[in-house]
Amino acid sequence: MRIHQFFCLKDNYGVLVHDLESGQTAAIDAPEAGPVNEALSATGWQLSHILVTHRHHDHIGAVAELVARHGCAVIAPEKASDTLPGADRYVREGDLVEIGGLVARVWETPGHCFDHVAYHFERERVIFVGDTLFALGCGRVFDGAYDDMWRSLSRLAALPDDTSVYFGHEYTLSNARFAASVDPDNTALIAQTARAETLRGRGDATSPTTIAAEKAANPFLRAGDPDIARHLKMTGRTALDVFCELRIRKNSF
């Protein structure tokens, strides 16, 4: 597997996933055609697939243009079929997606929206999570439910610590500021914030992160930690209760 990541739109990430043996290449979502085409030119890869994580326009806006230019196959969540009626394949929980010799299992990860999926390449220990999980943050809950989002995040947190997590937006510094407001004494958070400031200072991406890094510093994965509950004056409340409070606070932060 080779992965090429680049910026799109205002703060989206575009990603190409390339199988060396077959030459097949998948774009994870399609935020903007120009940067995707530039990335293909820079790498010399040919676009064979688009793997859609969810229906929001900043993730599918360039699907039609890329299909028209490259003739690539579109794989989309079954629950987004009304938004992407022309997809070549619709997938649900447990389905396998093959990009040449690379195999991803589809995880349904509702919360940000009801149709959201992630693509987990277990052999390579890589997962593409769209807008479910971010470095030091998580997606806003739109037409999903808070308990769905908590279950999706908890499932991601159970992955091996060295799993690389590619996410959909560069929100890390703003997420870090919120995280510090609810978990101010977390040394892992302080270290990750310093690293993110260095990366962004030179224009580099903070994606990917790892499951280990997020379990150590991301308050949304640490909702069961007594320190966070105590800081929120929620000692004794469930992890779901604390998560909901964190997400509601972040909405207006």
C-alpha positions as CSV (number, residue, x, y, z in Angstrom):
1,M,0.0,0.0,0.0
2,R,1.1,3.5,-0.8
3,I,-0.9,6.5,0.5
4,H,-0.7,10.0,-0.8
5,Q,-2.5,12.7,1.2
6,F,-3.1,16.3,0.2
7,F,-5.3,19.3,1.1
8,C,-8.7,20.1,-0.7
9,L,-11.2,22.9,-0.3
10,K,-10.7,25.0,2.8
11,D,-9.7,22.3,5.3
12,N,-10.5,18.9,3.8
13,Y,-8.0,16.1,3.2
14,G,-7.9,14.2,0.0
15,V,-6.3,10.8,0.0
16,L,-5.1,8.4,-2.7
17,V,-4.6,4.7,-1.8
18,H,-2.5,2.8,-4.3
19,D,-1.9,-0.9,-4.7
20,L,1.6,-1.4,-6.1
21,E,1.0,-4.8,-7.6
22,S,-2.2,-4.1,-9.6
23,G,-1.7,-0.4,-10.1
24,Q,-5.2,0.3,-8.9
25,T,-5.8,3.5,-7.0
26,A,-8.7,4.6,-4.8
27,A,-9.6,8.1,-3.7
28,I,-11.1,8.3,-0.2
29,D,-14.0,10.6,-0.8
30,A,-13.9,13.3,-3.5
31,P,-13.9,16.8,-2.0
32,E,-12.5,18.7,-5.0
33,A,-11.5,17.5,-8.5
34,G,-8.5,19.8,-9.1
35,P,-6.3,18.6,-6.2
36,V,-7.2,15.0,-6.8
37,N,-6.2,15.3,-10.5
38,E,-3.0,17.1,-9.5
39,A,-2.2,14.3,-7.0
40,L,-2.8,11.7,-9.7
41,S,-0.4,13.6,-12.1
42,A,2.2,13.9,-9.4
43,T,2.2,10.2,-8.5
44,G,1.6,8.9,-12.0
45,W,-1.3,6.7,-10.6
46,Q,-4.5,6.0,-12.5
47,L,-7.8,6.4,-10.5
48,S,-9.8,3.2,-10.4
49,H,-12.2,3.7,-7.5
50,I,-13.7,6.3,-5.2
51,L,-14.6,5.1,-1.7
52,V,-17.2,7.4,-0.2
53,T,-17.5,7.7,3.6
54,H,-20.7,9.7,3.8
55,R,-23.1,11.9,1.9
56,H,-22.0,15.4,2.9
57,H,-21.2,17.6,-0.1
58,D,-17.6,18.4,0.9
59,H,-16.9,14.7,0.6
60,I,-18.8,13.9,-2.6
61,G,-18.8,17.2,-4.5
62,A,-16.3,16.0,-7.1
63,V,-17.6,12.5,-7.7
64,A,-19.3,13.2,-11.0
65,E,-16.4,15.2,-12.4
66,L,-13.8,12.5,-11.5
67,V,-16.0,9.7,-12.9
68,A,-16.4,11.6,-16.1
69,R,-12.6,12.1,-16.5
70,H,-11.3,8.8,-15.2
71,G,-14.2,6.3,-15.6
72,C,-13.6,5.1,-12.0
73,A,-16.0,3.0,-10.0
74,V,-17.8,4.6,-7.1
75,I,-18.4,2.7,-3.9
76,A,-20.7,4.3,-1.4
77,P,-22.7,3.6,1.7
78,E,-25.9,1.8,1.1
79,K,-27.7,4.3,3.3
80,A,-26.5,7.1,1.1
81,S,-28.0,5.6,-2.1
82,D,-30.5,8.4,-2.4
83,T,-27.7,11.0,-2.5
84,L,-25.5,9.0,-4.8
85,P,-27.9,7.1,-7.0
86,G,-25.3,6.3,-9.7
87,A,-22.8,4.5,-7.5
88,D,-21.4,1.3,-8.9
89,R,-21.7,-0.5,-5.6
90,Y,-23.4,0.1,-2.3
91,V,-21.8,-1.3,0.9
92,R,-22.9,-2.0,4.4
93,E,-21.4,-3.3,7.6
94,G,-18.9,-6.1,7.1
95,D,-18.7,-5.9,3.3
96,L,-15.2,-6.2,1.8
97,V,-13.8,-3.7,-0.8
98,E,-10.9,-4.7,-2.9
99,I,-8.4,-2.3,-4.5
100,G,-6.2,-4.7,-6.4
101,G,-4.7,-6.8,-3.6
102,L,-5.7,-4.4,-0.9
103,V,-8.8,-5.4,1.1
104,A,-10.8,-3.1,3.3
105,R,-13.7,-4.1,5.5
106,V,-16.6,-1.6,5.7
107,W,-17.5,-0.4,9.2
108,E,-20.8,1.4,9.7
109,T,-19.9,4.3,12.0
110,P,-23.1,6.4,12.4
111,G,-23.2,9.5,14.5
112,H,-21.9,12.4,12.4
113,C,-24.6,11.3,10.0
114,F,-26.6,8.1,9.8
115,D,-25.0,6.8,6.6
116,H,-21.3,7.2,7.6
117,V,-18.9,4.3,7.1
118,A,-15.2,3.8,7.6
119,Y,-12.8,1.7,5.5
120,H,-10.5,-0.6,7.6
121,F,-7.5,-2.1,5.9
122,E,-6.8,-4.6,8.7
123,R,-3.6,-6.2,7.2
124,E,-2.0,-2.8,6.8
125,R,-3.4,-1.4,10.1
126,V,-4.9,1.6,8.4
127,I,-8.4,3.0,8.7
128,F,-10.0,5.9,6.9
129,V,-12.6,7.4,9.2
130,G,-14.0,10.4,7.3
131,D,-15.6,12.7,9.8
132,T,-16.2,10.3,12.7
133,L,-12.8,10.7,14.5
134,F,-10.3,13.6,14.2
135,A,-7.0,14.2,15.9
136,L,-8.0,15.4,19.4
137,G,-11.7,15.6,18.4
138,C,-14.7,14.0,16.8
139,G,-17.3,14.9,14.2
140,R,-20.3,17.0,15.1
141,V,-23.5,15.0,15.4
142,F,-25.9,16.1,12.7
143,D,-28.6,13.6,11.6
144,G,-27.1,10.8,13.7
145,A,-27.5,10.3,17.4
146,Y,-25.1,11.0,20.3
147,D,-25.2,7.4,21.5
148,D,-24.5,6.2,18.0
149,M,-21.4,8.4,17.8
150,W,-20.2,7.2,21.2
151,R,-20.5,3.6,20.1
152,S,-18.7,4.3,16.8
153,L,-15.9,6.1,18.7
154,S,-15.6,3.3,21.3
155,R,-15.3,0.8,18.5
156,L,-12.5,2.7,16.9
157,A,-10.8,3.0,20.2
158,A,-10.7,-0.8,20.4
159,L,-8.5,-1.1,17.4
160,P,-4.8,-2.0,17.8
161,D,-2.8,1.0,19.2
162,D,-0.6,1.2,16.2
163,T,-3.5,1.6,13.7
164,S,-3.0,4.7,11.5
165,V,-6.1,6.8,11.4
166,Y,-6.7,9.1,8.4
167,F,-9.4,11.6,9.0
168,G,-11.3,14.1,6.8
169,H,-10.5,17.6,8.0
170,E,-7.6,19.6,9.4
171,Y,-9.2,20.7,12.7
172,T,-6.4,19.6,15.1
173,L,-5.4,23.0,16.6
174,S,-8.9,24.1,17.3
175,N,-9.6,20.6,18.7
176,A,-6.5,20.9,20.9
177,R,-7.8,24.2,22.4
178,F,-11.1,22.6,23.4
179,A,-9.3,19.5,24.7
180,A,-7.2,21.7,27.0
181,S,-10.3,23.3,28.4
182,V,-11.6,20.0,29.7
183,D,-8.4,18.0,30.3
184,P,-5.8,20.7,31.2
185,D,-3.3,18.5,33.1
186,N,-3.0,15.8,30.4
187,T,0.7,15.6,29.5
188,A,0.0,13.5,26.4
189,L,-2.4,16.2,25.2
190,I,0.2,18.9,25.9
191,A,2.8,17.0,23.9
192,Q,0.4,16.3,21.0
193,T,-0.6,20.0,20.8
194,A,3.0,21.0,20.6
195,R,3.6,18.6,17.8
196,A,0.5,19.8,15.9
197,E,1.6,23.4,16.3
198,T,5.0,22.5,14.8
199,L,3.4,20.6,11.9
200,R,0.9,23.3,11.1
201,G,3.5,26.0,11.4
202,R,5.3,24.6,8.4
203,G,2.1,23.8,6.5
204,D,2.2,20.1,7.1
205,A,-0.8,17.8,7.8
206,T,-1.6,16.4,11.3
207,S,-3.2,13.4,9.6
208,P,-2.7,10.5,10.2
209,T,-2.9,10.0,13.9
210,T,-2.9,6.7,15.7
211,I,-5.3,5.0,18.0
212,A,-2.8,5.1,20.8
213,A,-2.3,8.8,20.5
214,E,-6.0,9.5,20.5
215,K,-6.7,7.2,23.5
216,A,-4.1,9.1,25.4
217,A,-5.1,12.7,24.5
218,N,-8.5,12.9,22.8
219,P,-11.2,13.8,25.3
220,F,-13.9,12.3,23.2
221,L,-12.2,8.9,23.6
222,R,-11.5,9.6,27.2
223,A,-15.1,10.2,28.3
224,G,-14.8,7.4,30.7
225,D,-11.8,8.8,32.5
226,P,-12.5,10.0,36.0
227,D,-10.3,13.1,35.6
228,I,-12.4,14.5,32.8
229,A,-15.7,13.7,34.7
230,R,-14.3,15.4,37.7
231,H,-13.3,18.5,35.7
232,L,-16.8,18.6,34.3
233,K,-18.4,18.1,37.7
234,M,-19.9,14.8,36.5
235,T,-18.2,12.4,38.8
236,G,-20.2,9.1,38.9
237,R,-22.0,9.8,35.5
238,T,-21.7,7.3,32.7
239,A,-19.1,7.7,29.9
240,L,-22.0,8.3,27.5
241,D,-23.2,11.1,29.7
242,V,-19.8,12.7,29.8
243,F,-19.3,12.3,26.0
244,C,-22.6,14.0,25.3
245,E,-21.6,16.9,27.6
246,L,-18.2,17.2,25.8
247,R,-19.8,17.2,22.4
248,I,-22.4,19.8,23.4
249,R,-19.7,22.0,24.8
250,K,-17.6,21.6,21.7
251,N,-20.5,22.7,19.5
252,S,-20.4,26.2,21.0
253,F,-16.7,26.4,21.9
